[in-house]
Amino acid sequence: MGQTTVTQQEGQVTVKQRHTFKTTCAYQASYFYGLLWYQQRKGQAPQLVSYQAAAGSKQSGRLTTLLNTTGKYSLLQLEEVEVSDSALYLCAVQ
């Protein structure tokens, strides 16, 4: 059974309203079927906001994710941030 390691950018990030938030996730996996991004607001369960199985970019509203399967990393970008976007952004590999 192969081992999977996921490393996220550390720490709290403060972003002004209407600015852009970016965070990265790197992974090492023997087998890779997709990368998932979750948003977890305080006191709530994580909610899936993006899933990508193939390299490239994916956009949904203000949220864009980029998956680089060669470099084995993903970038999440959230534009025009609002107070309601305050949350933990977590990645996972499938």
Biopython code that builds the backbone (N, CA, C, O; Angstrom):
import numpy as np
from Bio.PDB.StructureBuilder import StructureBuilder

atoms = [
    (1, "MET", "N", (0.850, -1.190, 0.000)),
    (1, "MET", "CA", (0.000, 0.000, 0.000)),
    (1, "MET", "C", (0.887, 1.242, 0.000)),
    (1, "MET", "O", (1.768, 1.361, 0.852)),
    (2, "GLY", "N", (0.675, 2.173, -0.939)),
    (2, "GLY", "CA", (1.508, 3.358, -1.042)),
    (2, "GLY", "C", (1.153, 4.404, -0.009)),
    (2, "GLY", "O", (0.027, 4.466, 0.484)),
    (3, "GLN", "N", (2.142, 5.225, 0.306)),
    (3, "GLN", "CA", (1.948, 6.301, 1.277)),
    (3, "GLN", "C", (1.624, 7.601, 0.560)),
    (3, "GLN", "O", (2.166, 7.889, -0.507)),
    (4, "THR", "N", (0.736, 8.381, 1.156)),
    (4, "THR", "CA", (0.375, 9.694, 0.625)),
    (4, "THR", "C", (0.702, 10.767, 1.649)),
    (4, "THR", "O", (0.343, 10.647, 2.820)),
    (5, "THR", "N", (1.379, 11.809, 1.209)),
    (5, "THR", "CA", (1.712, 12.949, 2.067)),
    (5, "THR", "C", (1.159, 14.219, 1.432)),
    (5, "THR", "O", (1.371, 14.483, 0.248)),
    (6, "VAL", "N", (0.453, 14.993, 2.233)),
    (6, "VAL", "CA", (-0.110, 16.261, 1.772)),
    (6, "VAL", "C", (0.422, 17.372, 2.663)),
    (6, "VAL", "O", (0.358, 17.276, 3.889)),
    (7, "THR", "N", (0.944, 18.420, 2.050)),
    (7, "THR", "CA", (1.510, 19.548, 2.796)),
    (7, "THR", "C", (0.843, 20.835, 2.342)),
    (7, "THR", "O", (0.841, 21.165, 1.156)),
    (8, "GLN", "N", (0.281, 21.552, 3.296)),
    (8, "GLN", "CA", (-0.370, 22.830, 2.976)),
    (8, "GLN", "C", (0.443, 23.993, 3.483)),
    (8, "GLN", "O", (1.236, 23.866, 4.417)),
    (9, "GLN", "N", (0.231, 25.128, 2.851)),
    (9, "GLN", "CA", (0.790, 26.393, 3.313)),
    (9, "GLN", "C", (0.330, 26.599, 4.755)),
    (9, "GLN", "O", (-0.851, 26.439, 5.066)),
    (10, "GLU", "N", (1.258, 26.952, 5.621)),
    (10, "GLU", "CA", (0.933, 27.043, 7.039)),
    (10, "GLU", "C", (0.387, 28.414, 7.432)),
    (10, "GLU", "O", (0.617, 29.430, 6.775)),
    (11, "GLY", "N", (-0.345, 28.381, 8.536)),
    (11, "GLY", "CA", (-0.692, 29.616, 9.215)),
    (11, "GLY", "C", (-1.940, 30.323, 8.722)),
    (11, "GLY", "O", (-2.529, 29.982, 7.697)),
    (12, "GLN", "N", (-2.310, 31.320, 9.501)),
    (12, "GLN", "CA", (-3.486, 32.139, 9.199)),
    (12, "GLN", "C", (-3.121, 33.234, 8.220)),
    (12, "GLN", "O", (-2.058, 33.848, 8.318)),
    (13, "VAL", "N", (-4.004, 33.469, 7.286)),
    (13, "VAL", "CA", (-3.792, 34.519, 6.295)),
    (13, "VAL", "C", (-4.905, 35.547, 6.443)),
    (13, "VAL", "O", (-6.081, 35.191, 6.518)),
    (14, "THR", "N", (-4.530, 36.820, 6.486)),
    (14, "THR", "CA", (-5.506, 37.900, 6.547)),
    (14, "THR", "C", (-5.546, 38.587, 5.190)),
    (14, "THR", "O", (-4.520, 39.023, 4.669)),
    (15, "VAL", "N", (-6.734, 38.676, 4.633)),
    (15, "VAL", "CA", (-6.920, 39.284, 3.319)),
    (15, "VAL", "C", (-7.981, 40.371, 3.439)),
    (15, "VAL", "O", (-9.024, 40.162, 4.059)),
    (16, "LYS", "N", (-7.717, 41.510, 2.856)),
    (16, "LYS", "CA", (-8.703, 42.587, 2.867)),
    (16, "LYS", "C", (-9.881, 42.220, 1.974)),
    (16, "LYS", "O", (-9.728, 41.504, 0.985)),
    (17, "GLN", "N", (-11.054, 42.720, 2.338)),
    (17, "GLN", "CA", (-12.242, 42.503, 1.515)),
    (17, "GLN", "C", (-11.995, 42.994, 0.085)),
    (17, "GLN", "O", (-11.368, 44.028, -0.146)),
    (18, "ARG", "N", (-12.511, 42.213, -0.854)),
    (18, "ARG", "CA", (-12.425, 42.476, -2.289)),
    (18, "ARG", "C", (-11.048, 42.210, -2.882)),
    (18, "ARG", "O", (-10.827, 42.417, -4.076)),
    (19, "HIS", "N", (-10.116, 41.747, -2.036)),
    (19, "HIS", "CA", (-8.811, 41.344, -2.540)),
    (19, "HIS", "C", (-8.844, 39.847, -2.858)),
    (19, "HIS", "O", (-9.891, 39.211, -2.738)),
    (20, "THR", "N", (-7.706, 39.286, -3.261)),
    (20, "THR", "CA", (-7.627, 37.884, -3.665)),
    (20, "THR", "C", (-6.848, 37.062, -2.640)),
    (20, "THR", "O", (-5.781, 37.469, -2.180)),
    (21, "PHE", "N", (-7.394, 35.912, -2.297)),
    (21, "PHE", "CA", (-6.770, 34.970, -1.373)),
    (21, "PHE", "C", (-6.215, 33.797, -2.185)),
    (21, "PHE", "O", (-6.886, 33.269, -3.073)),
    (22, "LYS", "N", (-4.973, 33.396, -1.864)),
    (22, "LYS", "CA", (-4.373, 32.247, -2.518)),
    (22, "LYS", "C", (-3.755, 31.329, -1.478)),
    (22, "LYS", "O", (-3.188, 31.794, -0.489)),
    (23, "THR", "N", (-3.863, 30.035, -1.701)),
    (23, "THR", "CA", (-3.187, 29.072, -0.840)),
    (23, "THR", "C", (-2.790, 27.870, -1.679)),
    (23, "THR", "O", (-3.409, 27.573, -2.701)),
    (24, "THR", "N", (-1.749, 27.186, -1.232)),
    (24, "THR", "CA", (-1.219, 26.076, -2.013)),
    (24, "THR", "C", (-1.225, 24.775, -1.224)),
    (24, "THR", "O", (-1.289, 24.758, 0.005)),
    (25, "CYS", "N", (-1.156, 23.703, -1.970)),
    (25, "CYS", "CA", (-1.153, 22.357, -1.398)),
    (25, "CYS", "C", (-0.227, 21.506, -2.261)),
    (25, "CYS", "O", (-0.395, 21.440, -3.479)),
    (26, "ALA", "N", (0.744, 20.860, -1.636)),
    (26, "ALA", "CA", (1.646, 19.954, -2.344)),
    (26, "ALA", "C", (1.382, 18.530, -1.865)),
    (26, "ALA", "O", (0.980, 18.312, -0.722)),
    (27, "TYR", "N", (1.610, 17.576, -2.742)),
    (27, "TYR", "CA", (1.344, 16.199, -2.366)),
    (27, "TYR", "C", (2.366, 15.251, -2.974)),
    (27, "TYR", "O", (2.981, 15.537, -4.001)),
    (28, "GLN", "N", (2.527, 14.121, -2.312)),
    (28, "GLN", "CA", (3.297, 13.001, -2.833)),
    (28, "GLN", "C", (2.412, 11.772, -2.657)),
    (28, "GLN", "O", (1.976, 11.467, -1.547)),
    (29, "ALA", "N", (2.155, 11.082, -3.733)),
    (29, "ALA", "CA", (1.247, 9.932, -3.668)),
    (29, "ALA", "C", (1.668, 8.880, -4.682)),
    (29, "ALA", "O", (2.022, 9.195, -5.818)),
    (30, "SER", "N", (1.623, 7.632, -4.254)),
    (30, "SER", "CA", (1.916, 6.528, -5.162)),
    (30, "SER", "C", (0.819, 6.397, -6.209)),
    (30, "SER", "O", (1.082, 6.090, -7.372)),
    (31, "TYR", "N", (-0.392, 6.631, -5.785)),
    (31, "TYR", "CA", (-1.551, 6.585, -6.669)),
    (31, "TYR", "C", (-2.321, 7.881, -6.511)),
    (31, "TYR", "O", (-2.488, 8.378, -5.398)),
    (32, "PHE", "N", (-2.791, 8.429, -7.621)),
    (32, "PHE", "CA", (-3.511, 9.701, -7.568)),
    (32, "PHE", "C", (-4.758, 9.613, -8.438)),
    (32, "PHE", "O", (-4.693, 9.301, -9.627)),
    (33, "TYR", "N", (-5.893, 9.897, -7.810)),
    (33, "TYR", "CA", (-7.168, 9.869, -8.538)),
    (33, "TYR", "C", (-7.846, 11.238, -8.564)),
    (33, "TYR", "O", (-8.759, 11.466, -9.357)),
    (34, "GLY", "N", (-7.403, 12.139, -7.705)),
    (34, "GLY", "CA", (-7.985, 13.468, -7.697)),
    (34, "GLY", "C", (-7.562, 14.255, -6.476)),
    (34, "GLY", "O", (-7.114, 13.689, -5.479)),
    (35, "LEU", "N", (-7.707, 15.571, -6.565)),
    (35, "LEU", "CA", (-7.406, 16.456, -5.445)),
    (35, "LEU", "C", (-8.667, 17.222, -5.079)),
    (35, "LEU", "O", (-9.361, 17.764, -5.939)),
    (36, "LEU", "N", (-8.939, 17.251, -3.805)),
    (36, "LEU", "CA", (-10.155, 17.876, -3.299)),
    (36, "LEU", "C", (-9.798, 19.064, -2.421)),
    (36, "LEU", "O", (-8.843, 19.014, -1.645)),
    (37, "TRP", "N", (-10.571, 20.127, -2.551)),
    (37, "TRP", "CA", (-10.463, 21.291, -1.665)),
    (37, "TRP", "C", (-11.765, 21.412, -0.877)),
    (37, "TRP", "O", (-12.862, 21.316, -1.428)),
    (38, "TYR", "N", (-11.610, 21.623, 0.424)),
    (38, "TYR", "CA", (-12.749, 21.801, 1.315)),
    (38, "TYR", "C", (-12.687, 23.168, 1.965)),
    (38, "TYR", "O", (-11.609, 23.713, 2.203)),
    (39, "GLN", "N", (-13.852, 23.710, 2.247)),
    (39, "GLN", "CA", (-13.987, 24.929, 3.047)),
    (39, "GLN", "C", (-14.637, 24.528, 4.367)),
    (39, "GLN", "O", (-15.699, 23.906, 4.380)),
    (40, "GLN", "N", (-13.999, 24.887, 5.466)),
    (40, "GLN", "CA", (-14.574, 24.578, 6.777)),
    (40, "GLN", "C", (-14.734, 25.849, 7.591)),
    (40, "GLN", "O", (-13.762, 26.427, 8.079)),
    (41, "ARG", "N", (-15.972, 26.266, 7.723)),
    (41, "ARG", "CA", (-16.263, 27.429, 8.559)),
    (41, "ARG", "C", (-16.289, 26.995, 10.017)),
    (41, "ARG", "O", (-16.528, 25.828, 10.326)),
    (42, "LYS", "N", (-16.042, 27.948, 10.905)),
    (42, "LYS", "CA", (-15.956, 27.658, 12.331)),
    (42, "LYS", "C", (-17.234, 26.978, 12.825)),
    (42, "LYS", "O", (-18.342, 27.458, 12.587)),
    (43, "GLY", "N", (-17.056, 25.853, 13.515)),
    (43, "GLY", "CA", (-18.179, 25.131, 14.091)),
    (43, "GLY", "C", (-18.967, 24.291, 13.108)),
    (43, "GLY", "O", (-19.994, 23.716, 13.470)),
    (44, "GLN", "N", (-18.502, 24.209, 11.861)),
    (44, "GLN", "CA", (-19.228, 23.456, 10.838)),
    (44, "GLN", "C", (-18.355, 22.347, 10.257)),
    (44, "GLN", "O", (-17.133, 22.355, 10.413)),
    (45, "ALA", "N", (-18.987, 21.412, 9.599)),
    (45, "ALA", "CA", (-18.265, 20.341, 8.919)),
    (45, "ALA", "C", (-17.659, 20.873, 7.625)),
    (45, "ALA", "O", (-18.182, 21.824, 7.045)),
    (46, "PRO", "N", (-16.568, 20.273, 7.169)),
    (46, "PRO", "CA", (-15.991, 20.705, 5.889)),
    (46, "PRO", "C", (-16.964, 20.491, 4.737)),
    (46, "PRO", "O", (-17.700, 19.505, 4.695)),
    (47, "GLN", "N", (-16.949, 21.439, 3.802)),
    (47, "GLN", "CA", (-17.791, 21.358, 2.608)),
    (47, "GLN", "C", (-16.878, 21.317, 1.378)),
    (47, "GLN", "O", (-15.958, 22.125, 1.251)),
    (48, "LEU", "N", (-17.139, 20.382, 0.488)),
    (48, "LEU", "CA", (-16.337, 20.264, -0.722)),
    (48, "LEU", "C", (-16.605, 21.456, -1.639)),
    (48, "LEU", "O", (-17.752, 21.748, -1.976)),
    (49, "VAL", "N", (-15.523, 22.143, -2.040)),
    (49, "VAL", "CA", (-15.694, 23.289, -2.942)),
    (49, "VAL", "C", (-15.063, 23.048, -4.305)),
    (49, "VAL", "O", (-15.375, 23.754, -5.264)),
    (50, "SER", "N", (-14.170, 22.048, -4.405)),
    (50, "SER", "CA", (-13.554, 21.757, -5.697)),
    (50, "SER", "C", (-13.003, 20.346, -5.713)),
    (50, "SER", "O", (-12.459, 19.857, -4.723)),
    (51, "TYR", "N", (-13.156, 19.696, -6.873)),
    (51, "TYR", "CA", (-12.553, 18.378, -7.096)),
    (51, "TYR", "C", (-11.948, 18.378, -8.492)),
    (51, "TYR", "O", (-12.604, 18.753, -9.464)),
    (52, "GLN", "N", (-10.691, 17.954, -8.582)),
    (52, "GLN", "CA", (-10.022, 17.871, -9.875)),
    (52, "GLN", "C", (-9.275, 16.562, -9.994)),
    (52, "GLN", "O", (-8.519, 16.179, -9.101)),
    (53, "ALA", "N", (-9.492, 15.878, -11.107)),
    (53, "ALA", "CA", (-8.790, 14.628, -11.375)),
    (53, "ALA", "C", (-7.743, 14.807, -12.468)),
    (53, "ALA", "O", (-6.838, 13.983, -12.603)),
    (54, "ALA", "N", (-7.860, 15.874, -13.244)),
    (54, "ALA", "CA", (-6.941, 16.112, -14.356)),
    (54, "ALA", "C", (-6.252, 17.461, -14.190)),
    (54, "ALA", "O", (-6.795, 18.386, -13.586)),
    (55, "ALA", "N", (-5.058, 17.549, -14.734)),
    (55, "ALA", "CA", (-4.284, 18.792, -14.646)),
    (55, "ALA", "C", (-4.994, 19.931, -15.370)),
    (55, "ALA", "O", (-5.753, 19.724, -16.316)),
    (56, "GLY", "N", (-4.717, 21.139, -14.888)),
    (56, "GLY", "CA", (-5.311, 22.320, -15.500)),
    (56, "GLY", "C", (-6.023, 23.161, -14.472)),
    (56, "GLY", "O", (-5.880, 22.948, -13.268)),
    (57, "SER", "N", (-6.787, 24.110, -14.949)),
    (57, "SER", "CA", (-7.507, 25.004, -14.044)),
    (57, "SER", "C", (-9.003, 24.739, -14.127)),
    (57, "SER", "O", (-9.522, 24.259, -15.134)),
    (58, "LYS", "N", (-9.670, 25.068, -13.039)),
    (58, "LYS", "CA", (-11.111, 24.886, -12.938)),
    (58, "LYS", "C", (-11.667, 26.096, -12.199)),
    (58, "LYS", "O", (-11.150, 26.483, -11.151)),
    (59, "GLN", "N", (-12.713, 26.688, -12.744)),
    (59, "GLN", "CA", (-13.298, 27.875, -12.131)),
    (59, "GLN", "C", (-14.756, 27.645, -11.811)),
    (59, "GLN", "O", (-15.500, 27.051, -12.591)),
    (60, "SER", "N", (-15.144, 28.126, -10.651)),
    (60, "SER", "CA", (-16.547, 28.097, -10.233)),
    (60, "SER", "C", (-16.822, 29.402, -9.496)),
    (60, "SER", "O", (-16.462, 29.552, -8.329)),
    (61, "GLY", "N", (-17.453, 30.333, -10.175)),
    (61, "GLY", "CA", (-17.694, 31.638, -9.575)),
    (61, "GLY", "C", (-16.393, 32.350, -9.278)),
    (61, "GLY", "O", (-15.566, 32.538, -10.170)),
    (62, "ARG", "N", (-16.204, 32.746, -8.031)),
    (62, "ARG", "CA", (-15.004, 33.475, -7.617)),
    (62, "ARG", "C", (-13.835, 32.549, -7.288)),
    (62, "ARG", "O", (-12.723, 33.010, -7.033)),
    (63, "LEU", "N", (-14.092, 31.246, -7.297)),
    (63, "LEU", "CA", (-13.088, 30.263, -6.888)),
    (63, "LEU", "C", (-12.436, 29.602, -8.104)),
    (63, "LEU", "O", (-13.117, 29.077, -8.986)),
    (64, "THR", "N", (-11.118, 29.639, -8.129)),
    (64, "THR", "CA", (-10.366, 28.964, -9.175)),
    (64, "THR", "C", (-9.357, 28.033, -8.529)),
    (64, "THR", "O", (-8.684, 28.406, -7.568)),
    (65, "THR", "N", (-9.250, 26.812, -9.059)),
    (65, "THR", "CA", (-8.210, 25.894, -8.611)),
    (65, "THR", "C", (-7.364, 25.494, -9.804)),
    (65, "THR", "O", (-7.858, 25.348, -10.923)),
    (66, "LEU", "N", (-6.091, 25.323, -9.541)),
    (66, "LEU", "CA", (-5.141, 24.892, -10.555)),
    (66, "LEU", "C", (-4.474, 23.630, -10.044)),
    (66, "LEU", "O", (-3.972, 23.604, -8.920)),
    (67, "LEU", "N", (-4.464, 22.590, -10.851)),
    (67, "LEU", "CA", (-3.808, 21.341, -10.484)),
    (67, "LEU", "C", (-2.654, 21.077, -11.434)),
    (67, "LEU", "O", (-2.832, 21.020, -12.650)),
    (68, "ASN", "N", (-1.469, 20.916, -10.861)),
    (68, "ASN", "CA", (-0.277, 20.577, -11.621)),
    (68, "ASN", "C", (0.141, 19.167, -11.201)),
    (68, "ASN", "O", (0.692, 18.973, -10.117)),
    (69, "THR", "N", (-0.120, 18.201, -12.051)),
    (69, "THR", "CA", (0.159, 16.807, -11.696)),
    (69, "THR", "C", (1.621, 16.438, -11.916)),
    (69, "THR", "O", (2.085, 15.409, -11.424)),
    (70, "THR", "N", (2.350, 17.277, -12.657)),
    (70, "THR", "CA", (3.785, 17.046, -12.832)),
    (70, "THR", "C", (4.546, 17.524, -11.599)),
    (70, "THR", "O", (5.366, 16.798, -11.036)),
    (71, "GLY", "N", (4.259, 18.753, -11.194)),
    (71, "GLY", "CA", (4.879, 19.297, -9.990)),
    (71, "GLY", "C", (4.225, 18.815, -8.714)),
    (71, "GLY", "O", (4.752, 19.039, -7.624)),
    (72, "LYS", "N", (3.094, 18.164, -8.832)),
    (72, "LYS", "CA", (2.331, 17.613, -7.707)),
    (72, "LYS", "C", (1.950, 18.690, -6.690)),
    (72, "LYS", "O", (2.300, 18.616, -5.512)),
    (73, "TYR", "N", (1.227, 19.686, -7.184)),
    (73, "TYR", "CA", (0.709, 20.715, -6.287)),
    (73, "TYR", "C", (-0.587, 21.265, -6.855)),
    (73, "TYR", "O", (-0.908, 21.091, -8.031)),
    (74, "SER", "N", (-1.314, 21.932, -5.978)),
    (74, "SER", "CA", (-2.548, 22.609, -6.374)),
    (74, "SER", "C", (-2.566, 23.998, -5.759)),
    (74, "SER", "O", (-2.052, 24.223, -4.663)),
    (75, "LEU", "N", (-3.162, 24.907, -6.480)),
    (75, "LEU", "CA", (-3.344, 26.288, -6.013)),
    (75, "LEU", "C", (-4.836, 26.577, -5.954)),
    (75, "LEU", "O", (-5.569, 26.295, -6.901)),
    (76, "LEU", "N", (-5.273, 27.133, -4.855)),
    (76, "LEU", "CA", (-6.642, 27.609, -4.724)),
    (76, "LEU", "C", (-6.594, 29.123, -4.681)),
    (76, "LEU", "O", (-5.811, 29.707, -3.933)),
    (77, "GLN", "N", (-7.432, 29.755, -5.486)),
    (77, "GLN", "CA", (-7.500, 31.217, -5.532)),
    (77, "GLN", "C", (-8.948, 31.653, -5.406)),
    (77, "GLN", "O", (-9.819, 31.182, -6.137)),
    (78, "LEU", "N", (-9.191, 32.553, -4.475)),
    (78, "LEU", "CA", (-10.529, 33.076, -4.242)),
    (78, "LEU", "C", (-10.487, 34.586, -4.438)),
    (78, "LEU", "O", (-9.793, 35.301, -3.716)),
    (79, "GLU", "N", (-11.229, 35.049, -5.408)),
    (79, "GLU", "CA", (-11.217, 36.472, -5.755)),
    (79, "GLU", "C", (-12.332, 37.231, -5.052)),
    (79, "GLU", "O", (-13.343, 36.656, -4.649)),
    (80, "GLU", "N", (-12.124, 38.536, -4.915)),
    (80, "GLU", "CA", (-13.144, 39.419, -4.338)),
    (80, "GLU", "C", (-13.661, 38.868, -3.002)),
    (80, "GLU", "O", (-14.865, 38.701, -2.810)),
    (81, "VAL", "N", (-12.727, 38.590, -2.088)),
    (81, "VAL", "CA", (-13.113, 37.933, -0.847)),
    (81, "VAL", "C", (-14.098, 38.764, -0.032)),
    (81, "VAL", "O", (-14.078, 39.995, -0.035)),
    (82, "GLU", "N", (-14.955, 38.031, 0.662)),
    (82, "GLU", "CA", (-15.973, 38.627, 1.524)),
    (82, "GLU", "C", (-15.790, 38.089, 2.939)),
    (82, "GLU", "O", (-15.091, 37.097, 3.143)),
    (83, "VAL", "N", (-16.409, 38.734, 3.900)),
    (83, "VAL", "CA", (-16.318, 38.283, 5.287)),
    (83, "VAL", "C", (-16.805, 36.841, 5.414)),
    (83, "VAL", "O", (-16.268, 36.072, 6.211)),
    (84, "SER", "N", (-17.803, 36.479, 4.642)),
    (84, "SER", "CA", (-18.372, 35.127, 4.710)),
    (84, "SER", "C", (-17.425, 34.052, 4.182)),
    (84, "SER", "O", (-17.698, 32.861, 4.331)),
    (85, "ASP", "N", (-16.306, 34.464, 3.561)),
    (85, "ASP", "CA", (-15.311, 33.505, 3.082)),
    (85, "ASP", "C", (-14.335, 33.090, 4.185)),
    (85, "ASP", "O", (-13.488, 32.223, 3.971)),
    (86, "SER", "N", (-14.452, 33.702, 5.356)),
    (86, "SER", "CA", (-13.552, 33.371, 6.472)),
    (86, "SER", "C", (-13.750, 31.902, 6.854)),
    (86, "SER", "O", (-14.846, 31.494, 7.239)),
    (87, "ALA", "N", (-12.679, 31.117, 6.743)),
    (87, "ALA", "CA", (-12.783, 29.678, 6.953)),
    (87, "ALA", "C", (-11.405, 29.056, 6.858)),
    (87, "ALA", "O", (-10.427, 29.705, 6.488)),
    (88, "LEU", "N", (-11.356, 27.774, 7.203)),
    (88, "LEU", "CA", (-10.186, 26.961, 6.892)),
    (88, "LEU", "C", (-10.373, 26.409, 5.482)),
    (88, "LEU", "O", (-11.473, 26.003, 5.109)),
    (89, "TYR", "N", (-9.305, 26.397, 4.710)),
    (89, "TYR", "CA", (-9.335, 25.802, 3.378)),
    (89, "TYR", "C", (-8.374, 24.620, 3.393)),
    (89, "TYR", "O", (-7.165, 24.784, 3.561)),
    (90, "LEU", "N", (-8.928, 23.443, 3.218)),
    (90, "LEU", "CA", (-8.192, 22.201, 3.415)),
    (90, "LEU", "C", (-8.146, 21.413, 2.112)),
    (90, "LEU", "O", (-9.120, 21.382, 1.360)),
    (91, "CYS", "N", (-7.019, 20.784, 1.856)),
    (91, "CYS", "CA", (-6.929, 19.936, 0.665)),
    (91, "CYS", "C", (-6.725, 18.484, 1.075)),
    (91, "CYS", "O", (-6.225, 18.182, 2.158)),
    (92, "ALA", "N", (-7.126, 17.606, 0.180)),
    (92, "ALA", "CA", (-6.968, 16.173, 0.392)),
    (92, "ALA", "C", (-6.736, 15.508, -0.950)),
    (92, "ALA", "O", (-7.170, 16.013, -1.985)),
    (93, "VAL", "N", (-6.058, 14.387, -0.932)),
    (93, "VAL", "CA", (-5.779, 13.644, -2.152)),
    (93, "VAL", "C", (-6.532, 12.319, -2.117)),
    (93, "VAL", "O", (-6.605, 11.649, -1.087)),
    (94, "GLN", "N", (-7.084, 11.967, -3.257)),
    (94, "GLN", "CA", (-7.820, 10.709, -3.381)),
    (94, "GLN", "C", (-7.018, 9.747, -4.237)),
    (94, "GLN", "O", (-7.454, 8.620, -4.473)),
]
sb = StructureBuilder()
sb.init_structure("model")
sb.init_model(0)
sb.init_chain("A")
sb.init_seg("    ")
for serial, (resi, resn, name, xyz) in enumerate(atoms, 1):
    if name == "N":
        sb.init_residue(resn, " ", resi, " ")
    sb.init_atom(name, np.array(xyz, "f"), 0.0, 1.0, " ", f" {name:<3s}", serial, name[0])
structure = sb.get_structure()
